[in-house]
Amino acid sequence: IAAFYFPTSLWALFGFAAGVGLAFTRGCVTLHTQALCDGDVDLLGRVSRQCGMARLSADVLGFVIPPLIYELSGWGGFMLFSAALPLLYCILAVPLHRRALVKEAAPSATEKQQGAPLWIDWVMGAAFVGAELQGYLLNAAVPTALAHGYGLPAPQIGAVYAIGCLIAFTYLWTLPYFPRRLRKHRPLNAMMTYFGLTVAWLLMAFALAVPLPAPAFIVFLFFFIAMANASMVVLLECIMGVGDEKSTAKVVGISEVWGCLLGMCINYGGGALLDLGIQAPFLAAAFLSLVSSVGLALALGRRRMEVERDPAHGAGGPELGSRSGALAIAGLRMIVDRAEDFIRQELAYRRKGTSVGAGDIEAAVLPAACDDKGVEAGAAE
């Protein structure tokens, strides 16, 4: 309303930006998705993928509909359209809100184990923030690379982004129809798509260094957009699937806050890195992406060994020790070799109300994790 009546006032612009920042739409959609699925893991996977597709559709339409409405009806029509969208969301959210109230009064049989988020939940939240930050850095670096490195005008850059979102939408849409060998289980698919971000950064940096033609750089950009959206879909699935409403709200909410704060720093940092050369932001992003990918993989491997052995001793997450790396690698090998779903394993483990201490894991697992036969014997158990 303030932006409608005071379109040229700086304070109204700041207030409008602050209101948009406080909306945290993704967090609200995440909680509504969790309430809708009510513990159905298969439904959660489908709905999460559809939410990712909806987000990509909005990105594509965002390059077309707002400029068209502004062109046809001016500032007033544009603001009315913008106000109608959150109103429509609130109307659609009312049934889910009422369902959540009914569920609190009469908990369902599928209700998850109540409790504070575990350390692996925060790792997944941090990985989600890392994927978002890489998206911010992409928005800071790629337009400059396309404009100054390849001479593309601004309208064509917007069209490139729109096509990339459309390709990512098609990827998520057709993913269930891929051959089974190409559809990996959770969390292996999260690790693969997350590492794909590192590969995409390196390919874009290579394209600028050689230099390769603009179409090659754009193909690498499309690959990044597809991997980024796929990884965020899977990470949100894992966060929603293993936690109750309160723990999910805490993890997603805090992750979104840190994502917004660090995103502002990334936007300024990306511009500063461009002063060092057009390839500098891409190389820096590749390094950060690689560190994040390795950290996520090691954490998931460590958690797999924790859940696998389950000596039912102690409380809290495992303390990192000198042998944590060997345990994490052994867990990674189990994740790759055994197609067991992360969410189902976590739910079964958490319902027992147990957590494992680091010393117990090392005593029980490490001797068997040092060779292939030991790992296979542990998997057979």
C-alpha positions as MATLAB code, in Angstrom:
seq = 'IAAFYFPTSLWALFGFAAGVGLAFTRGCVTLHTQALCDGDVDLLGRVSRQCGMARLSADVLGFVIPPLIYELSGWGGFMLFSAALPLLYCILAVPLHRRALVKEAAPSATEKQQGAPLWIDWVMGAAFVGAELQGYLLNAAVPTALAHGYGLPAPQIGAVYAIGCLIAFTYLWTLPYFPRRLRKHRPLNAMMTYFGLTVAWLLMAFALAVPLPAPAFIVFLFFFIAMANASMVVLLECIMGVGDEKSTAKVVGISEVWGCLLGMCINYGGGALLDLGIQAPFLAAAFLSLVSSVGLALALGRRRMEVERDPAHGAGGPELGSRSGALAIAGLRMIVDRAEDFIRQELAYRRKGTSVGAGDIEAAVLPAACDDKGVEAGAAE';
ca = [
       0.000    0.000    0.000;
       2.840    2.386    0.874;
       4.597    1.656   -2.420;
       1.323    2.209   -4.296;
       0.611    5.622   -2.811;
       4.237    6.780   -2.526;
       5.952    5.237   -5.573;
       8.858    7.705   -5.577;
       9.557    7.872   -1.824;
      12.750    6.230   -0.661;
      11.287    5.249    2.720;
       8.415    3.440    0.969;
      10.917    1.492   -1.118;
      12.851    0.468    2.001;
       9.634   -0.536    3.740;
       8.538   -2.552    0.722;
      11.897   -4.333    0.585;
      11.769   -5.059    4.333;
       8.258   -6.487    4.018;
       9.346   -8.775    1.196;
      12.344   -9.907    3.237;
      10.206  -10.730    6.265;
       7.762  -12.836    4.261;
       9.940  -16.002    4.229;
       7.621  -17.562    1.679;
       9.759  -20.654    1.225;
       9.626  -21.426    4.937;
       5.830  -21.113    4.984;
       5.470  -23.328    1.919;
       7.798  -25.885    3.519;
       5.672  -26.119    6.665;
       2.457  -26.322    4.659;
       3.940  -29.085    2.528;
       4.914  -31.005    5.638;
       1.405  -30.629    7.074;
      -0.168  -31.722    3.793;
       1.932  -34.894    3.485;
       1.422  -35.867    7.166;
       4.258  -38.377    7.296;
       3.738  -39.917    3.818;
       7.305  -40.080    2.490;
       6.311  -40.915   -1.093;
       3.817  -38.065   -1.214;
       6.443  -35.756    0.286;
       8.823  -36.536   -2.566;
       6.192  -35.784   -5.201;
       4.938  -32.595   -3.564;
       8.475  -31.293   -2.944;
       9.322  -31.802   -6.602;
       6.098  -30.052   -7.627;
       6.942  -27.119   -5.332;
      10.338  -26.868   -7.008;
       8.646  -26.879  -10.407;
       6.222  -24.180   -9.249;
       9.116  -22.010   -8.116;
      10.812  -22.416  -11.487;
       7.549  -21.612  -13.264;
       7.340  -18.411  -11.236;
      10.911  -17.559  -12.228;
      10.067  -18.054  -15.909;
       6.825  -16.076  -15.699;
       8.588  -13.377  -13.701;
      10.520  -12.416  -16.800;
       7.286  -12.041  -18.804;
       4.161  -11.189  -16.789;
       5.305   -8.274  -14.546;
       6.841   -6.274  -17.424;
       3.738   -6.965  -19.526;
       1.359   -5.824  -16.776;
       3.421   -2.700  -16.170;
       3.413   -1.955  -19.887;
      -0.378   -2.368  -20.171;
      -1.651   -0.856  -16.899;
       1.240    1.102  -15.395;
       2.330    1.259  -11.764;
      -1.175    0.913  -10.333;
      -1.946   -2.299  -12.187;
       1.445   -3.715  -11.326;
       0.971   -3.066   -7.593;
      -2.552   -4.516   -7.606;
      -1.243   -7.656   -9.270;
       1.574   -7.863   -6.706;
      -0.885   -7.466   -3.806;
      -3.211  -10.126   -5.243;
      -0.528  -12.829   -5.167;
       0.062  -12.923   -1.367;
      -3.699  -12.623   -0.839;
      -4.231  -15.688   -3.028;
      -1.544  -17.548   -1.068;
      -3.256  -16.730    2.259;
      -6.586  -17.991    0.924;
      -5.019  -21.253   -0.208;
      -3.181  -21.623    3.115;
      -6.331  -21.419    5.279;
      -7.381  -25.086    4.757;
      -3.881  -26.291    5.643;
      -3.813  -24.096    8.723;
      -7.141  -25.532    9.888;
      -5.865  -29.049    9.222;
      -2.822  -28.324   11.395;
      -5.081  -27.172   14.250;
      -7.129  -30.368   13.982;
      -3.960  -32.428   13.984;
      -2.728  -30.738   17.169;
      -6.016  -31.630   18.846;
      -5.895  -35.269   17.686;
      -2.370  -36.371   16.641;
      -2.260  -38.898   13.814;
      -0.609  -42.275   13.944;
       2.089  -41.059   11.569;
       3.190  -38.151   13.760;
       6.953  -37.953   14.068;
       8.968  -38.222   17.239;
       8.915  -34.819   18.938;
      12.217  -33.290   19.876;
      14.842  -30.674   19.122;
      16.631  -30.790   15.748;
      19.635  -33.111   15.662;
      23.051  -32.151   14.371;
      22.404  -33.705   10.945;
      19.294  -31.524   10.571;
      21.434  -28.415   10.993;
      23.939  -29.792    8.484;
      21.151  -30.193    5.925;
      19.948  -26.679    6.691;
      23.467  -25.304    6.252;
      23.797  -27.158    2.938;
      20.528  -25.601    1.798;
      21.833  -22.148    2.728;
      25.026  -22.937    0.806;
      23.022  -23.751   -2.327;
      21.067  -20.507   -1.952;
      24.264  -18.490   -1.505;
      25.713  -20.000   -4.647;
      22.582  -18.846   -6.441;
      23.144  -15.306   -5.147;
      26.729  -15.401   -6.346;
      25.562  -16.674   -9.709;
      23.214  -13.702  -10.048;
      26.095  -11.355   -9.211;
      28.671  -12.884  -11.567;
      26.887  -14.339  -14.594;
      25.149  -11.183  -15.927;
      28.492   -9.388  -15.893;
      30.190  -12.302  -17.637;
      27.499  -12.460  -20.316;
      27.417   -8.688  -20.795;
      31.148   -7.890  -20.733;
      32.640  -11.244  -21.641;
      30.287  -12.137  -24.485;
      28.589   -8.826  -25.281;
      24.993   -9.953  -24.691;
      22.449   -7.161  -24.170;
      20.288   -7.126  -21.034;
      17.096   -8.476  -22.669;
      18.973  -11.507  -23.978;
      20.504  -12.149  -20.549;
      17.016  -12.225  -19.052;
      15.917  -14.619  -21.788;
      18.891  -16.896  -21.020;
      17.872  -17.071  -17.355;
      14.262  -17.790  -18.297;
      15.291  -20.617  -20.621;
      17.552  -22.038  -17.917;
      14.651  -22.106  -15.430;
      12.464  -23.751  -18.054;
      15.076  -26.454  -18.636;
      15.365  -27.047  -14.871;
      11.561  -27.278  -14.713;
      11.609  -29.918  -17.451;
      14.341  -31.823  -15.623;
      12.318  -31.996  -12.392;
       9.167  -32.866  -14.315;
      10.705  -35.763  -16.231;
      12.918  -37.034  -13.390;
      10.480  -39.789  -12.253;
      10.539  -41.201  -15.811;
      14.319  -41.528  -15.943;
      15.755  -45.064  -15.978;
      16.116  -46.450  -12.465;
      19.905  -46.439  -12.765;
      19.826  -42.653  -13.179;
      17.411  -42.010  -10.293;
      19.465  -42.255   -7.142;
      18.074  -42.633   -3.646;
      18.258  -40.071   -0.856;
      20.789  -38.848    0.231;
      22.966  -39.964   -2.702;
      20.973  -37.786   -5.081;
      21.512  -34.785   -2.786;
      25.279  -35.337   -2.751;
      25.468  -35.822   -6.528;
      23.429  -32.741   -7.417;
      25.294  -30.668   -4.814;
      28.640  -31.716   -6.248;
      27.212  -30.873   -9.673;
      27.273  -27.222   -8.586;
      31.045  -27.426   -8.178;
      31.394  -28.985  -11.623;
      29.219  -26.250  -13.137;
      31.302  -23.466  -11.548;
      34.517  -25.005  -12.864;
      33.064  -25.431  -16.349;
      31.901  -21.807  -16.461;
      35.329  -20.614  -15.278;
      36.970  -22.792  -17.929;
      34.665  -21.365  -20.611;
      35.710  -17.834  -19.663;
      39.419  -18.703  -19.479;
      39.813  -20.384  -22.870;
      37.512  -18.628  -23.953;
      34.761  -20.868  -25.306;
      31.856  -19.501  -27.356;
      28.858  -18.048  -25.562;
      26.609  -21.090  -26.235;
      29.034  -23.338  -24.320;
      29.019  -21.006  -21.305;
      25.223  -20.837  -21.426;
      24.943  -24.648  -21.475;
      27.105  -24.802  -18.334;
      24.860  -22.141  -16.772;
      21.795  -24.257  -17.550;
      23.481  -27.235  -15.900;
      24.070  -25.171  -12.744;
      20.453  -23.993  -12.567;
      19.172  -27.561  -12.912;
      21.533  -28.956  -10.271;
      20.881  -26.086   -7.838;
      17.119  -26.520   -7.926;
      17.314  -30.318   -7.751;
      19.636  -30.213   -4.736;
      17.443  -27.717   -2.868;
      14.365  -29.871   -3.511;
      16.060  -32.956   -2.048;
      17.522  -31.081    0.924;
      14.114  -29.663    1.829;
      12.625  -33.142    1.471;
      15.111  -34.477    3.993;
      14.532  -31.621    6.441;
      10.741  -31.953    6.230;
      10.740  -35.730    6.214;
      12.678  -36.369    9.415;
      11.477  -33.563   11.689;
       8.220  -32.573   13.324;
       6.632  -29.194   12.669;
       8.505  -27.363   15.433;
      11.951  -28.673   14.560;
      11.372  -28.063   10.853;
      10.234  -24.498   11.534;
      13.356  -23.893   13.596;
      15.802  -25.331   11.044;
      14.189  -23.744    7.982;
      13.549  -20.419    9.715;
      17.079  -19.969   11.018;
      18.506  -21.173    7.691;
      16.434  -18.601    5.799;
      17.540  -15.781    8.114;
      21.201  -16.661    7.699;
      20.676  -17.120    3.983;
      19.305  -13.587    3.657;
      22.066  -12.047    5.775;
      24.881  -13.868    4.009;
      23.200  -13.312    0.649;
      23.675   -9.556    0.983;
      27.358  -10.100    1.704;
      27.641  -12.451   -1.272;
      26.069   -9.891   -3.613;
      28.614   -7.261   -2.581;
      31.453   -9.784   -2.478;
      30.676  -11.028   -5.974;
      30.918   -7.501   -7.322;
      34.227   -6.966   -5.511;
      35.666  -10.212   -6.900;
      34.876   -9.051  -10.424;
      37.475   -6.317   -9.920;
      40.082   -9.092   -9.736;
      39.027  -10.534  -13.058;
      35.942  -11.928  -14.710;
      36.896  -15.480  -13.688;
      37.533  -14.668  -10.003;
      33.928  -15.077   -8.732;
      33.595  -18.400  -10.532;
      36.809  -19.808   -9.093;
      35.953  -18.587   -5.582;
      32.470  -20.087   -5.884;
      33.925  -23.381   -7.121;
      36.170  -23.562   -4.045;
      33.338  -22.769   -1.628;
      31.064  -25.220   -3.421;
      33.671  -27.970   -3.217;
      34.200  -27.401    0.509;
      30.432  -27.477    1.082;
      30.014  -30.642   -0.995;
      32.769  -32.482    0.865;
      31.413  -31.332    4.229;
      27.899  -32.491    3.357;
      29.137  -35.869    2.123;
      31.286  -36.491    5.205;
      28.457  -35.493    7.544;
      26.013  -37.820    5.802;
      28.560  -40.629    5.884;
      29.155  -40.119    9.585;
      25.430  -40.060   10.265;
      24.969  -43.271    8.266;
      27.450  -45.091   10.507;
      25.718  -43.654   13.568;
      22.327  -44.949   12.441;
      23.705  -48.240   11.104;
      25.364  -49.420   14.298;
      22.931  -47.888   16.812;
      24.600  -49.056   20.038;
      21.910  -47.137   21.984;
      24.375  -45.347   24.181;
      24.622  -41.741   25.250;
      22.817  -38.687   23.861;
      23.532  -35.942   21.389;
      25.511  -35.947   18.186;
      28.888  -37.579   17.757;
      32.021  -35.678   18.697;
      34.560  -35.361   15.938;
      37.711  -37.302   16.655;
      40.848  -38.370   14.890;
      39.027  -41.298   13.277;
      35.925  -39.420   12.157;
      37.188  -39.279    8.575;
      37.471  -43.074    8.351;
      33.990  -43.478    9.794;
      32.537  -40.955    7.350;
      34.170  -42.648    4.358;
      32.866  -46.032    5.498;
      29.395  -44.509    5.785;
      29.671  -43.009    2.309;
      30.480  -46.409    0.885;
      27.342  -47.780    2.527;
      25.261  -44.938    1.069;
      26.562  -45.698   -2.423;
      26.309  -49.491   -2.185;
      22.957  -49.797   -0.432;
      19.874  -48.063   -1.848;
      18.254  -47.263    1.496;
      16.239  -44.097    1.859;
      17.595  -41.437    4.225;
      14.203  -40.294    5.500;
      12.880  -43.763    6.292;
      16.092  -44.702    8.070;
      16.071  -41.524   10.132;
      12.421  -41.934   11.117;
      12.954  -45.516   12.252;
      16.070  -44.501   14.181;
      14.538  -41.481   15.886;
      11.440  -43.328   17.004;
      13.742  -45.442   19.152;
      14.788  -42.258   20.948;
      18.468  -43.176   20.699;
      21.575  -41.379   19.639;
      25.145  -42.531   19.499;
      28.348  -41.330   21.080;
      31.514  -41.062   19.030;
      33.507  -43.504   21.137;
      30.859  -46.210   20.756;
      30.774  -45.822   16.988;
      34.534  -46.002   16.670;
      34.760  -49.051   18.910;
      31.995  -50.872   17.071;
      32.623  -49.853   13.492;
      36.175  -48.810   12.772;
      37.804  -52.261   12.828;
      35.251  -53.452   10.281;
      35.430  -50.285    8.196;
      39.083  -50.577    7.295;
      38.577  -53.053    4.471;
      35.887  -53.970    1.981;
      35.049  -57.294    3.638;
      34.415  -55.596    6.953;
      32.017  -53.106    5.418;
      30.181  -55.831    3.538;
      29.861  -57.881    6.724;
      28.477  -54.873    8.586;
      25.987  -54.242    5.775;
      24.818  -57.855    5.904;
      24.045  -57.486    9.592;
];
